[in-house]
Amino acid sequence: MSAPSPIDFSVIDHKKNHSPYYVTGLVDGEGSFGLYLAKDSSTRSGYQIQATFHITLHKNDYALLEMVKEFFGVGGIYKDGDRYIKYSVRSLKDLAIIIKHFEEYPLLTQKRADFYLFKDSVQLMLNRSHITEEGLKKIISLKASLNKGLSCSLKAAFPKVVPVPRPLVLNTKIEDPN
């Protein structure tokens, strides 16, 4: 099996049935970009890494998540406890569609910085850099600046990690008020 190629944003065309600015606004409020690492001795790096984009809403808002799923054309909707549902995208190939959208319709809040860190991590994974010790350390450095940073167990496992500088979010102009 050959390694996935870097993301080619020019070949992806997602559905425009709904306002892309609305989708971006929804994600700014309710979405998340995450990297999850778990110790796994069967992998070359010793860790299993999963990049995930998701939106979590109350179960009464199922129709809204269906619209988002239809808009992107990828991912799935899953139950998240008794009261919540989650739209989730994990496939690296499918995450390219998500990344393309936020390149074209940028987030306005500090979540944009998380997006940039997430995008860099996905690119490393697509290049298969994450299976090397150096690549794993780069992903750990990105994760250290993403969302809430590293868990206690990851801090203990990687005590010398230096978080990458968090990108600055300067332009927060709303392009489409609708």
C-alpha positions as CSV (number, residue, x, y, z in Angstrom):
1,M,0.0,0.0,0.0
2,S,1.5,3.4,-1.0
3,A,1.6,6.3,1.4
4,P,-1.1,8.9,1.0
5,S,0.0,12.0,-0.9
6,P,-0.1,15.5,0.6
7,I,-3.5,17.2,0.6
8,D,-4.3,18.6,-2.9
9,F,-7.0,21.2,-2.0
10,S,-7.6,22.0,-5.7
11,V,-9.4,18.8,-6.5
12,I,-11.9,18.8,-3.7
13,D,-15.4,20.2,-4.3
14,H,-17.9,20.0,-1.5
15,K,-21.6,20.7,-1.8
16,K,-22.8,24.3,-1.7
17,N,-26.4,23.6,-0.9
18,H,-26.1,25.5,2.4
19,S,-24.2,28.6,3.3
20,P,-20.6,27.8,3.9
21,Y,-20.4,30.8,6.2
22,Y,-23.2,29.4,8.4
23,V,-21.3,26.1,8.6
24,T,-18.1,27.9,9.6
25,G,-20.0,29.9,12.3
26,L,-21.5,26.7,13.7
27,V,-18.1,25.2,14.0
28,D,-16.7,28.3,15.6
29,G,-19.2,27.8,18.3
30,E,-19.7,24.1,18.6
31,G,-16.9,22.3,16.7
32,S,-13.5,20.9,17.7
33,F,-10.3,19.8,16.0
34,G,-8.5,17.2,18.0
35,L,-5.5,14.9,18.1
36,Y,-5.7,11.8,20.2
37,L,-2.6,9.7,21.1
38,A,-2.7,6.3,22.8
39,K,0.3,4.1,23.7
40,D,0.4,1.2,21.2
41,S,3.4,-1.2,21.1
42,S,2.3,-2.6,17.8
43,T,3.1,0.7,16.0
44,R,6.5,1.8,14.9
45,S,6.4,5.0,16.9
46,G,4.8,3.3,20.0
47,Y,1.7,5.5,19.7
48,Q,-1.5,5.3,17.8
49,I,-2.5,8.8,16.6
50,Q,-6.0,9.8,15.5
51,A,-6.9,13.2,14.0
52,T,-10.6,14.0,14.5
53,F,-13.0,16.9,13.6
54,H,-16.3,16.9,15.3
55,I,-19.4,18.9,16.3
56,T,-21.3,18.0,19.4
57,L,-24.9,19.1,19.9
58,H,-28.0,18.1,21.9
59,K,-29.8,15.1,20.4
60,N,-32.8,17.4,19.6
61,D,-30.5,19.1,17.0
62,Y,-30.0,16.0,14.9
63,A,-31.4,17.7,11.7
64,L,-28.7,20.3,12.0
65,L,-25.9,17.7,12.1
66,E,-27.6,15.9,9.2
67,M,-27.3,19.2,7.2
68,V,-23.6,19.5,8.1
69,K,-23.0,15.9,7.1
70,E,-24.8,16.5,3.8
71,F,-22.8,19.7,3.2
72,F,-19.4,18.1,3.6
73,G,-20.5,14.7,2.1
74,V,-18.3,12.8,4.6
75,G,-18.3,11.7,8.2
76,G,-20.9,10.2,10.4
77,I,-23.3,11.0,13.2
78,Y,-23.0,9.1,16.5
79,K,-24.7,9.0,19.8
80,D,-22.6,10.7,22.6
81,G,-24.1,9.7,25.9
82,D,-27.9,10.0,26.5
83,R,-28.4,13.6,25.6
84,Y,-25.8,14.4,22.9
85,I,-25.0,13.5,19.3
86,K,-21.7,14.0,17.5
87,Y,-20.9,14.6,13.9
88,S,-17.4,13.2,13.4
89,V,-14.8,12.9,10.6
90,R,-11.6,10.9,11.2
91,S,-10.4,9.6,7.8
92,L,-7.4,11.5,6.7
93,K,-8.8,11.6,3.1
94,D,-12.1,13.0,4.4
95,L,-10.4,15.5,6.7
96,A,-8.9,17.0,3.5
97,I,-12.5,18.1,2.7
98,I,-12.9,19.7,6.1
99,I,-9.5,21.4,5.8
100,K,-10.3,22.8,2.4
101,H,-13.6,24.3,3.7
102,F,-11.8,26.2,6.5
103,E,-9.1,27.4,4.2
104,E,-11.8,29.0,2.0
105,Y,-14.1,30.1,4.8
106,P,-11.9,30.8,7.8
107,L,-13.0,30.6,11.4
108,L,-13.1,33.9,13.3
109,T,-12.3,32.9,16.9
110,Q,-9.2,31.5,18.5
111,K,-10.4,28.1,17.1
112,R,-8.7,29.2,13.9
113,A,-5.3,28.7,15.6
114,D,-6.4,25.2,16.6
115,F,-7.4,24.6,13.0
116,Y,-3.9,25.6,11.8
117,L,-2.2,23.3,14.3
118,F,-4.6,20.5,13.4
119,K,-4.0,21.0,9.6
120,D,-0.2,20.8,10.2
121,S,-0.7,17.6,12.1
122,V,-2.9,16.0,9.4
123,Q,-0.3,16.9,6.8
124,L,2.4,15.2,8.8
125,M,0.2,12.1,9.1
126,L,-0.5,12.1,5.3
127,N,3.2,12.3,4.7
128,R,3.7,9.3,7.1
129,S,6.1,11.5,9.1
130,H,4.2,10.5,12.3
131,I,5.7,6.9,12.2
132,T,9.2,8.2,12.9
133,E,10.5,9.4,16.2
134,E,11.1,12.9,14.8
135,G,7.6,13.1,13.2
136,L,6.0,11.9,16.5
137,K,7.8,14.6,18.4
138,K,6.6,17.2,15.9
139,I,3.0,16.0,16.4
140,I,3.4,16.1,20.2
141,S,4.7,19.7,19.9
142,L,1.7,20.6,17.8
143,K,-0.7,18.9,20.2
144,A,0.9,20.7,23.2
145,S,-0.4,24.0,21.7
146,L,-3.7,22.6,20.5
147,N,-6.9,23.0,22.7
148,K,-6.0,22.1,26.3
149,G,-2.5,20.9,25.4
150,L,-1.0,17.6,26.6
151,S,-2.5,15.2,29.1
152,C,-0.5,14.4,32.3
153,S,0.5,11.1,30.8
154,L,1.8,12.6,27.6
155,K,3.7,15.3,29.6
156,A,5.3,12.5,31.6
157,A,6.1,10.5,28.5
158,F,7.6,13.6,26.6
159,P,9.0,15.8,29.4
160,K,11.3,17.8,27.0
161,V,8.6,18.6,24.5
162,V,8.6,22.3,23.3
163,P,5.1,23.5,22.2
164,V,5.1,25.1,18.8
165,P,4.1,28.8,18.9
166,R,0.3,29.1,18.7
167,P,-0.7,31.0,15.5
168,L,-2.1,34.5,16.0
169,V,-5.7,35.1,14.9
170,L,-5.8,38.7,13.7
171,N,-8.4,39.1,11.0
172,T,-11.8,38.5,12.6
173,K,-13.9,40.4,10.0
174,I,-17.2,38.7,9.3
175,E,-17.3,38.3,5.5
176,D,-21.0,37.4,5.2
177,P,-23.3,38.6,8.0
178,N,-26.0,36.1,6.9
